[in-house]
Amino acid sequence: MKEVRTRFAPSPTGFQHLGGFRTAFFAWLFAKHHGGKFVLRIEDTDCERTVPGAVRFILEELAWFGIFPDEGPSLSELKAIGEYWDGAPDFHGPYGPYVQSQRLARYKEVAEELIAKGFAYRCDCTPEMLERERNEQMARRELPGYSGYCRDRKVSADVPHVVRFKMPQHRSISLTDAVRGNVTWNSLSLKDTVILKSDGFPMYHLAVVVDDHDMKISHILRGIEWLPSAPIHVLLYEALGWEPPVFAHFPVINGPDGKKLSKRSGAATSRDAREKGFLPEAVLNFVSLIGWAPGEGCEQEIFSREELVSRFSLEGINQASGIFDMTKMEWMNGLYIRKLPVDDFIKRATPFLEAAGIHIPHDKFAQLAPHVQERTKLLTEIAPMVDFLSDKPLHRDMAAMFQKGMDPGKAREVLQRSHSALSNLPDFSVTAISDALRAVATELGLKPGSAFVVLRVAVTGKTITPPLFESFAVLGKEKVLVRISEALDALGSNNTATQH
């Protein structure tokens, strides 16, 4: 096999959703599996719909996933399109520019070659003429499309014009797709399509064929939505005498509602996933398994990057659409979080604590981190679990104390006796705290769980936290006693109110 070269060629018309990044994952995995090159190309010829910052988003998110193209836009190319920033990656490669808007001369050159060979022609039909023609076709109940009026008119290059590709009217087109097998089109509904606009910008069909040829792309991995475009690409390769790459069209990703995942349907981007507290390695793992399987009979779901690269093949790509299941991605993220070394967990959790305005001494958080880690699916869940360790005013839902037969009178007894028992502890260790508080529950004839809910709300403000005794030990004796006293005061003033 010749050198494998794949590409991710996003259009910066919006911020890529996770389904879009799956294309990048598949292309990267296939290239790395074969020891080849992964190329990033920016297809920015749709000037009207280009969104500022979309290119930077693509580069930053690929880096978050730990995917670094072997070739891609240089700093000078990014500066030319206004997408440069301090710290922008400076890619290099022998087949640049890797930004389509900087390759216009090349597209014009190929369009002129197609005209010279008789496969394309200039067309100077005005928008009004085309609209009138379309209306007449629809009135006759014909399939609308360009009639070919300019095919034999020899329109001058000196007048405003577009370039159209001559579509054959009566022939079938076939290609062998690496995922879908042999695909044949017995008739082509597409009429003489524009390949170069009057402003010199190419249409997608011309640009993608020229770029893939010039950049020596060996395998085109893309979504099934591009399959209807394949016939014109095959015809352009034929007309230019170029060897086509291997095509592989994989299925779309649907949301839980069965509708296609897309930017327009509000699908989550990788940035959304990052801000919700997903780990990049978990998202990479999860999304790579939507529409791809590592092999028949393999039930493994958690793969390292190295395992994904080692196992990936086009044969494993399914033809059926996959489902994006956020609940399952959260489950997988939880597995990844629990596998992190504690120091790494603390490092990744810290920005989320800071973003929530929670400032906790490192040593205190480190003591509770293993217990928090066991209970975390998303990094955003950490701050609410440990905010009681900060110096922020505590918010208590006092009514939450009264569960399983607990009433204000019993709650006061629990708090009073617990305050006394904890005050007398010379050693404020987890074991000593546990023994003292369990003894209080026994003396009062209460189930420990019922008594501990009262204490948990009093000291942490919530009914669910890391383990109670460990939380008390980390918070410290002085603060625990102060908070129990505050809760007693709140019970005395208003038995069921939320206390701040």
PEDA-V564553 format. One record per residue. PHI is phi in radians with two decimals (NA if undefined). BURIAL is I if it has 16 or more other ideal C-beta (glycine too) atoms within 10 Angstrom, else O. D_LAST is the distance of its C-alpha to the last C-alpha in Angstrom with 1 decimal. Layout:
BEGIN
phi=PHI burial=BURIAL d_last=D_LAST
phi=PHI burial=BURIAL d_last=D_LAST
END
This chain:
BEGIN
phi=NA burial=O d_last=69.5
phi=-1.19 burial=O d_last=69.2
phi=-0.95 burial=O d_last=66.1
phi=-1.41 burial=I d_last=63.0
phi=-2.30 burial=I d_last=61.2
phi=-2.00 burial=I d_last=58.3
phi=-2.49 burial=I d_last=56.1
phi=-1.98 burial=I d_last=52.7
phi=-2.21 burial=I d_last=53.4
phi=-1.32 burial=I d_last=50.4
phi=-1.72 burial=I d_last=50.5
phi=-1.40 burial=I d_last=47.8
phi=-1.68 burial=I d_last=47.3
phi=3.01 burial=I d_last=43.7
phi=-1.65 burial=I d_last=41.3
phi=-0.95 burial=I d_last=42.6
phi=-1.51 burial=I d_last=40.9
phi=-1.11 burial=I d_last=41.1
phi=-1.10 burial=I d_last=44.2
phi=-1.15 burial=I d_last=45.9
phi=-1.23 burial=I d_last=45.0
phi=-1.06 burial=I d_last=46.6
phi=-1.02 burial=I d_last=49.9
phi=-1.10 burial=I d_last=49.3
phi=-1.04 burial=I d_last=48.4
phi=-1.07 burial=I d_last=51.6
phi=-1.13 burial=I d_last=53.8
phi=-1.16 burial=I d_last=52.4
phi=-1.06 burial=I d_last=52.7
phi=-1.14 burial=I d_last=56.3
phi=-1.10 burial=I d_last=57.4
phi=-1.19 burial=I d_last=56.0
phi=-1.04 burial=I d_last=57.5
phi=-1.75 burial=I d_last=60.9
phi=1.17 burial=O d_last=60.5
phi=-1.76 burial=I d_last=60.6
phi=-2.00 burial=I d_last=58.8
phi=-1.96 burial=I d_last=55.7
phi=-1.94 burial=I d_last=55.9
phi=-1.84 burial=I d_last=53.3
phi=-2.23 burial=I d_last=54.8
phi=-1.76 burial=I d_last=53.0
phi=-1.73 burial=I d_last=54.6
phi=-1.91 burial=I d_last=53.7
phi=-1.46 burial=I d_last=56.7
phi=-1.56 burial=O d_last=54.7
phi=-1.05 burial=O d_last=53.9
phi=-1.14 burial=O d_last=52.5
phi=-1.81 burial=O d_last=49.7
phi=-1.13 burial=I d_last=48.9
phi=-1.84 burial=O d_last=45.2
phi=-0.99 burial=O d_last=44.5
phi=1.58 burial=O d_last=42.6
phi=-1.20 burial=I d_last=43.7
phi=-1.21 burial=I d_last=46.1
phi=-1.03 burial=I d_last=43.6
phi=-0.99 burial=I d_last=41.2
phi=-1.05 burial=I d_last=44.0
phi=-1.15 burial=I d_last=44.9
phi=-1.18 burial=I d_last=41.3
phi=-1.26 burial=I d_last=40.6
phi=-1.03 burial=I d_last=43.9
phi=-1.12 burial=O d_last=43.1
phi=-1.05 burial=I d_last=39.6
phi=-1.32 burial=I d_last=41.6
phi=1.38 burial=O d_last=44.0
phi=-1.91 burial=I d_last=46.9
phi=-2.12 burial=O d_last=49.1
phi=-1.02 burial=I d_last=52.2
phi=-1.33 burial=I d_last=55.5
phi=-2.46 burial=I d_last=56.6
phi=3.07 burial=I d_last=54.7
phi=-1.07 burial=I d_last=54.2
phi=-1.45 burial=I d_last=54.9
phi=-1.06 burial=O d_last=53.0
phi=-1.14 burial=O d_last=55.8
phi=-1.19 burial=I d_last=55.4
phi=-1.16 burial=I d_last=51.7
phi=-1.09 burial=O d_last=52.3
phi=-1.11 burial=O d_last=54.9
phi=-1.86 burial=I d_last=52.5
phi=1.24 burial=O d_last=49.6
phi=-2.05 burial=I d_last=47.5
phi=-1.48 burial=I d_last=47.8
phi=-2.65 burial=O d_last=44.8
phi=-1.03 burial=O d_last=44.5
phi=1.65 burial=O d_last=44.6
phi=-1.09 burial=I d_last=46.3
phi=-1.21 burial=I d_last=48.6
phi=-1.97 burial=O d_last=52.3
phi=-1.44 burial=I d_last=54.2
phi=-2.42 burial=O d_last=57.9
phi=-3.14 burial=I d_last=60.6
phi=-1.42 burial=O d_last=64.3
phi=-2.12 burial=O d_last=63.9
phi=-1.30 burial=I d_last=61.6
phi=-1.14 burial=I d_last=60.4
phi=-1.81 burial=I d_last=57.7
phi=-2.13 burial=I d_last=56.4
phi=-1.08 burial=I d_last=58.4
phi=-1.13 burial=I d_last=58.4
phi=-1.78 burial=I d_last=60.3
phi=-2.13 burial=I d_last=63.0
phi=-1.07 burial=I d_last=64.5
phi=-1.08 burial=O d_last=67.9
phi=-1.17 burial=I d_last=68.1
phi=-1.15 burial=I d_last=67.3
phi=-1.12 burial=I d_last=70.0
phi=-1.05 burial=O d_last=72.5
phi=-1.21 burial=I d_last=72.0
phi=-1.07 burial=I d_last=72.1
phi=-1.13 burial=O d_last=75.4
phi=-1.10 burial=O d_last=76.7
phi=-1.15 burial=I d_last=75.9
phi=-1.12 burial=I d_last=77.8
phi=-1.06 burial=O d_last=80.7
phi=-1.48 burial=O d_last=80.9
phi=1.52 burial=O d_last=80.8
phi=-1.69 burial=I d_last=77.5
phi=-2.59 burial=I d_last=75.7
phi=-2.68 burial=I d_last=76.7
phi=-1.46 burial=I d_last=75.5
phi=-2.36 burial=I d_last=74.4
phi=-1.93 burial=O d_last=74.3
phi=-1.09 burial=I d_last=73.4
phi=-1.41 burial=O d_last=71.1
phi=-0.99 burial=O d_last=67.9
phi=-1.16 burial=O d_last=69.7
phi=-1.11 burial=O d_last=72.5
phi=-1.17 burial=O d_last=70.1
phi=-1.16 burial=O d_last=68.2
phi=-1.11 burial=O d_last=71.5
phi=-1.09 burial=I d_last=72.7
phi=-1.11 burial=O d_last=69.5
phi=-1.10 burial=O d_last=69.8
phi=-1.16 burial=O d_last=73.4
phi=-1.12 burial=O d_last=72.6
phi=-1.17 burial=O d_last=69.9
phi=-1.12 burial=O d_last=72.3
phi=-1.51 burial=O d_last=74.8
phi=1.04 burial=O d_last=72.0
phi=-1.74 burial=O d_last=72.5
phi=-1.19 burial=O d_last=69.8
phi=-1.18 burial=O d_last=68.8
phi=2.89 burial=O d_last=69.4
phi=-1.13 burial=I d_last=71.6
phi=-1.37 burial=I d_last=75.3
phi=1.57 burial=O d_last=76.7
phi=-0.94 burial=O d_last=78.4
phi=-1.62 burial=I d_last=78.4
phi=-0.94 burial=O d_last=79.5
phi=-2.02 burial=O d_last=83.1
phi=-1.60 burial=O d_last=82.8
phi=0.97 burial=O d_last=82.6
phi=-1.09 burial=I d_last=79.9
phi=-1.20 burial=O d_last=80.3
phi=-1.27 burial=O d_last=77.7
phi=-1.50 burial=O d_last=77.9
phi=-1.81 burial=O d_last=76.3
phi=-1.00 burial=O d_last=72.6
phi=-2.78 burial=I d_last=72.2
phi=-1.91 burial=I d_last=70.1
phi=-1.95 burial=I d_last=71.4
phi=-1.95 burial=I d_last=71.6
phi=-1.60 burial=I d_last=72.3
phi=-1.35 burial=I d_last=75.2
phi=-1.47 burial=I d_last=73.9
phi=-1.13 burial=O d_last=76.6
phi=-1.55 burial=O d_last=77.2
phi=-2.39 burial=O d_last=78.8
phi=-2.80 burial=O d_last=77.7
phi=-1.69 burial=O d_last=75.2
phi=-2.17 burial=I d_last=72.7
phi=-2.29 burial=O d_last=71.5
phi=-2.57 burial=I d_last=69.3
phi=-1.72 burial=O d_last=68.3
phi=-1.56 burial=I d_last=64.6
phi=-1.18 burial=I d_last=63.2
phi=-1.88 burial=I d_last=60.7
phi=-1.79 burial=I d_last=62.4
phi=1.36 burial=O d_last=66.0
phi=-1.31 burial=O d_last=68.8
phi=-2.14 burial=I d_last=67.6
phi=-2.22 burial=O d_last=70.3
phi=-1.95 burial=I d_last=70.2
phi=-1.36 burial=O d_last=73.5
phi=-2.53 burial=O d_last=73.0
phi=-1.90 burial=I d_last=70.8
phi=-1.42 burial=O d_last=69.1
phi=-1.27 burial=I d_last=68.2
phi=-1.61 burial=I d_last=70.9
phi=-0.99 burial=I d_last=71.8
phi=-1.55 burial=I d_last=68.3
phi=-1.24 burial=I d_last=67.5
phi=-2.01 burial=I d_last=67.0
phi=-2.44 burial=I d_last=67.0
phi=-1.42 burial=O d_last=65.6
phi=-1.16 burial=O d_last=67.5
phi=-1.53 burial=O d_last=65.0
phi=1.57 burial=O d_last=65.9
phi=-1.49 burial=I d_last=62.7
phi=-1.41 burial=I d_last=63.4
phi=-1.42 burial=I d_last=62.2
phi=-0.93 burial=I d_last=60.3
phi=-1.03 burial=I d_last=63.3
phi=-1.21 burial=I d_last=65.4
phi=-1.07 burial=I d_last=62.8
phi=-1.20 burial=I d_last=61.5
phi=-1.19 burial=I d_last=65.1
phi=-1.08 burial=I d_last=66.2
phi=-1.15 burial=I d_last=63.1
phi=-1.10 burial=I d_last=63.3
phi=-1.20 burial=I d_last=67.0
phi=-1.13 burial=O d_last=66.7
phi=-1.61 burial=I d_last=63.8
phi=0.97 burial=O d_last=65.8
phi=-1.23 burial=I d_last=63.1
phi=-1.60 burial=I d_last=64.5
phi=-2.38 burial=I d_last=61.9
phi=-1.78 burial=I d_last=59.9
phi=-1.82 burial=I d_last=56.8
phi=-2.67 burial=I d_last=55.1
phi=-1.28 burial=I d_last=53.6
phi=-1.08 burial=I d_last=55.8
phi=-1.13 burial=O d_last=55.1
phi=-1.60 burial=O d_last=57.6
phi=-1.05 burial=I d_last=60.4
phi=-1.06 burial=O d_last=62.0
phi=-1.45 burial=O d_last=62.4
phi=-1.04 burial=I d_last=64.3
phi=-1.00 burial=I d_last=67.8
phi=-1.16 burial=I d_last=67.9
phi=-1.18 burial=I d_last=66.8
phi=-1.04 burial=I d_last=69.6
phi=-1.13 burial=I d_last=72.1
phi=-1.17 burial=I d_last=71.0
phi=-1.06 burial=I d_last=71.5
phi=-1.06 burial=O d_last=74.9
phi=-1.07 burial=I d_last=75.9
phi=-1.56 burial=O d_last=75.0
phi=1.24 burial=O d_last=76.7
phi=-1.81 burial=O d_last=73.5
phi=-1.32 burial=O d_last=72.5
phi=-1.29 burial=I d_last=69.3
phi=-1.33 burial=I d_last=66.4
phi=-1.39 burial=I d_last=65.2
phi=-1.72 burial=I d_last=62.9
phi=-2.48 burial=I d_last=60.0
phi=-1.85 burial=I d_last=57.9
phi=-1.80 burial=I d_last=54.9
phi=-1.24 burial=I d_last=52.9
phi=-1.31 burial=I d_last=49.9
phi=-1.81 burial=I d_last=46.4
phi=-1.76 burial=I d_last=45.0
phi=-1.36 burial=I d_last=41.4
phi=-1.01 burial=O d_last=40.4
phi=-1.46 burial=O d_last=41.8
phi=1.48 burial=O d_last=45.2
phi=-1.58 burial=O d_last=45.3
phi=-1.05 burial=I d_last=46.2
phi=-1.24 burial=I d_last=43.4
phi=-2.73 burial=I d_last=43.8
phi=-1.06 burial=O d_last=42.2
phi=-1.22 burial=O d_last=42.7
phi=-1.55 burial=O d_last=41.0
phi=1.38 burial=O d_last=37.8
phi=-1.11 burial=I d_last=38.2
phi=-1.11 burial=I d_last=35.8
phi=-1.54 burial=I d_last=37.1
phi=-1.13 burial=I d_last=37.0
phi=-1.15 burial=O d_last=34.5
phi=-1.05 burial=O d_last=32.1
phi=-1.08 burial=I d_last=32.7
phi=-1.09 burial=I d_last=32.0
phi=-1.22 burial=O d_last=28.7
phi=-1.42 burial=I d_last=27.6
phi=1.75 burial=I d_last=28.4
phi=-1.46 burial=I d_last=31.9
phi=-1.52 burial=I d_last=34.4
phi=-1.05 burial=I d_last=37.6
phi=-1.18 burial=I d_last=39.8
phi=-1.26 burial=I d_last=38.2
phi=-1.15 burial=I d_last=38.6
phi=-1.01 burial=I d_last=42.2
phi=-1.05 burial=I d_last=43.0
phi=-1.13 burial=I d_last=41.5
phi=-1.17 burial=I d_last=43.1
phi=-1.14 burial=I d_last=46.4
phi=-1.56 burial=I d_last=46.7
phi=-1.52 burial=I d_last=46.4
phi=1.66 burial=I d_last=50.1
phi=-2.38 burial=I d_last=51.5
phi=-2.23 burial=O d_last=52.2
phi=-1.28 burial=I d_last=53.4
phi=2.58 burial=O d_last=56.3
phi=-1.07 burial=O d_last=57.5
phi=1.51 burial=O d_last=56.1
phi=-1.48 burial=O d_last=53.5
phi=-1.79 burial=O d_last=50.1
phi=-1.12 burial=O d_last=48.4
phi=-2.11 burial=O d_last=45.3
phi=-1.78 burial=O d_last=43.8
phi=-2.22 burial=I d_last=46.1
phi=-1.28 burial=O d_last=46.0
phi=-1.00 burial=I d_last=47.2
phi=-1.12 burial=O d_last=50.5
phi=-1.19 burial=O d_last=50.9
phi=-1.07 burial=I d_last=50.3
phi=-1.07 burial=I d_last=52.9
phi=-1.15 burial=O d_last=55.3
phi=-1.61 burial=I d_last=55.0
phi=-1.19 burial=I d_last=54.8
phi=-2.68 burial=O d_last=57.8
phi=-1.19 burial=I d_last=58.6
phi=-1.11 burial=O d_last=60.0
phi=-1.48 burial=I d_last=56.6
phi=-1.39 burial=I d_last=55.3
phi=-1.42 burial=O d_last=55.1
phi=-1.60 burial=O d_last=56.6
phi=-1.43 burial=O d_last=54.0
phi=-1.13 burial=I d_last=50.7
phi=-1.74 burial=I d_last=47.6
phi=-2.03 burial=O d_last=44.1
phi=-1.52 burial=I d_last=41.0
phi=-1.96 burial=O d_last=38.5
phi=-1.06 burial=O d_last=35.0
phi=-1.08 burial=O d_last=33.9
phi=-1.21 burial=O d_last=36.8
phi=-1.15 burial=I d_last=36.1
phi=-1.13 burial=I d_last=32.5
phi=-1.03 burial=O d_last=34.2
phi=-1.14 burial=I d_last=36.7
phi=-1.10 burial=I d_last=34.1
phi=-1.06 burial=I d_last=32.3
phi=-1.08 burial=O d_last=35.7
phi=-1.13 burial=I d_last=36.2
phi=-1.09 burial=I d_last=32.9
phi=-1.22 burial=O d_last=33.6
phi=-1.51 burial=O d_last=37.0
phi=-1.18 burial=I d_last=35.8
phi=-1.03 burial=O d_last=36.4
phi=-1.00 burial=O d_last=33.1
phi=-1.07 burial=O d_last=33.7
phi=-1.20 burial=O d_last=34.3
phi=-1.03 burial=I d_last=31.1
phi=-1.08 burial=I d_last=29.1
phi=-1.07 burial=O d_last=31.0
phi=-1.33 burial=O d_last=30.4
phi=-1.34 burial=I d_last=26.7
phi=-0.97 burial=I d_last=26.0
phi=-1.07 burial=O d_last=26.4
phi=-1.29 burial=I d_last=23.9
phi=-1.15 burial=I d_last=21.3
phi=-1.12 burial=O d_last=22.2
phi=-1.11 burial=O d_last=22.2
phi=-1.52 burial=O d_last=18.6
phi=1.30 burial=O d_last=17.7
phi=-1.75 burial=I d_last=17.3
phi=-2.01 burial=O d_last=19.2
phi=-2.18 burial=I d_last=20.1
phi=-0.94 burial=O d_last=23.1
phi=-0.99 burial=O d_last=26.1
phi=-1.16 burial=O d_last=27.0
phi=-1.21 burial=O d_last=23.6
phi=-1.13 burial=I d_last=23.7
phi=-1.07 burial=O d_last=27.4
phi=-1.18 burial=I d_last=26.9
phi=-1.60 burial=I d_last=24.7
phi=-0.91 burial=I d_last=26.5
phi=-1.05 burial=O d_last=29.2
phi=-1.28 burial=I d_last=26.8
phi=-1.18 burial=I d_last=24.8
phi=-1.01 burial=I d_last=28.2
phi=-1.13 burial=O d_last=29.3
phi=-1.87 burial=I d_last=26.5
phi=-1.86 burial=I d_last=26.7
phi=-1.85 burial=I d_last=28.8
phi=-2.29 burial=I d_last=27.4
phi=-1.12 burial=I d_last=26.2
phi=-1.25 burial=I d_last=23.4
phi=-1.38 burial=I d_last=21.9
phi=-1.27 burial=I d_last=21.5
phi=-0.97 burial=I d_last=18.5
phi=-1.11 burial=O d_last=16.1
phi=-1.36 burial=I d_last=17.8
phi=-2.11 burial=I d_last=17.4
phi=-1.12 burial=I d_last=14.4
phi=-1.17 burial=I d_last=12.9
phi=-1.38 burial=I d_last=15.9
phi=-1.45 burial=I d_last=14.9
phi=-1.61 burial=O d_last=13.4
phi=-1.18 burial=O d_last=10.6
phi=-0.98 burial=O d_last=7.0
phi=-1.50 burial=I d_last=6.1
phi=-1.84 burial=O d_last=4.6
phi=-2.07 burial=I d_last=6.3
phi=-1.64 burial=O d_last=8.7
phi=-1.06 burial=I d_last=9.9
phi=-1.10 burial=O d_last=13.0
phi=-1.19 burial=I d_last=14.1
phi=-1.20 burial=I d_last=15.1
phi=-1.59 burial=I d_last=17.8
phi=-2.12 burial=O d_last=20.5
phi=0.93 burial=O d_last=24.3
phi=1.44 burial=O d_last=24.7
phi=-1.33 burial=I d_last=21.5
phi=-2.26 burial=O d_last=20.3
phi=-1.00 burial=I d_last=17.8
phi=-1.11 burial=O d_last=20.7
phi=-1.13 burial=I d_last=21.6
phi=-1.07 burial=I d_last=18.1
phi=-1.09 burial=I d_last=18.0
phi=-1.08 burial=I d_last=21.4
phi=-1.01 burial=I d_last=20.5
phi=-1.20 burial=I d_last=17.8
phi=-1.12 burial=O d_last=20.0
phi=-1.20 burial=I d_last=23.1
phi=-1.17 burial=I d_last=21.5
phi=-1.05 burial=I d_last=20.1
phi=-1.15 burial=O d_last=23.7
phi=-1.13 burial=I d_last=25.4
phi=-1.28 burial=I d_last=23.6
phi=-1.08 burial=O d_last=24.0
phi=-1.51 burial=O d_last=27.8
phi=-1.41 burial=O d_last=28.2
phi=-1.34 burial=O d_last=30.4
phi=-2.07 burial=O d_last=30.1
phi=-1.60 burial=I d_last=26.6
phi=-1.68 burial=O d_last=28.3
phi=-1.02 burial=I d_last=27.6
phi=-1.13 burial=O d_last=30.4
phi=-1.14 burial=I d_last=29.5
phi=-1.10 burial=I d_last=25.9
phi=-1.04 burial=I d_last=27.3
phi=-1.07 burial=O d_last=29.9
phi=-1.15 burial=I d_last=27.6
phi=-1.32 burial=I d_last=25.0
phi=-1.18 burial=O d_last=27.8
phi=-1.13 burial=O d_last=29.5
phi=-1.07 burial=I d_last=26.5
phi=-1.06 burial=I d_last=26.6
phi=-1.14 burial=O d_last=30.3
phi=-1.07 burial=O d_last=30.3
phi=-1.55 burial=O d_last=28.0
phi=1.20 burial=O d_last=30.2
phi=-1.90 burial=I d_last=27.4
phi=-1.22 burial=O d_last=27.8
phi=-0.93 burial=O d_last=26.1
phi=-1.02 burial=O d_last=24.3
phi=-1.16 burial=I d_last=22.7
phi=-1.19 burial=I d_last=21.5
phi=-1.24 burial=I d_last=20.4
phi=-1.09 burial=I d_last=18.1
phi=-1.03 burial=I d_last=16.2
phi=-1.19 burial=I d_last=16.2
phi=-1.13 burial=I d_last=15.4
phi=-1.13 burial=I d_last=12.1
phi=-1.09 burial=I d_last=11.3
phi=-1.68 burial=I d_last=12.4
phi=-1.95 burial=I d_last=12.1
phi=1.50 burial=I d_last=9.5
phi=-2.43 burial=I d_last=12.6
phi=-1.65 burial=O d_last=15.8
phi=-2.24 burial=O d_last=18.1
phi=-2.59 burial=I d_last=18.4
phi=-1.03 burial=I d_last=21.5
phi=-0.85 burial=O d_last=23.2
phi=-1.04 burial=I d_last=21.0
phi=-1.16 burial=I d_last=23.3
phi=-1.11 burial=I d_last=23.9
phi=-1.10 burial=I d_last=20.2
phi=-1.11 burial=I d_last=19.9
phi=-1.09 burial=I d_last=23.1
phi=-1.25 burial=I d_last=22.2
phi=-1.14 burial=I d_last=18.8
phi=1.78 burial=O d_last=20.7
phi=-1.02 burial=I d_last=21.0
phi=-1.06 burial=O d_last=19.3
phi=-1.19 burial=I d_last=15.9
phi=-1.06 burial=I d_last=16.2
phi=-1.17 burial=I d_last=16.9
phi=-1.09 burial=O d_last=14.1
phi=-1.24 burial=I d_last=11.5
phi=-1.11 burial=I d_last=13.6
phi=-1.12 burial=O d_last=13.6
phi=-1.07 burial=I d_last=9.8
phi=-1.16 burial=I d_last=10.0
phi=-1.09 burial=I d_last=13.1
phi=-1.08 burial=O d_last=11.7
phi=-1.15 burial=I d_last=9.1
phi=-1.13 burial=I d_last=12.3
phi=-1.23 burial=O d_last=14.3
phi=-1.58 burial=O d_last=12.6
phi=-2.79 burial=O d_last=11.9
phi=-1.16 burial=I d_last=13.5
phi=-2.15 burial=O d_last=12.6
phi=-1.40 burial=O d_last=9.5
phi=-1.37 burial=O d_last=6.7
phi=-1.90 burial=I d_last=3.8
phi=-2.02 burial=O d_last=0.0
END
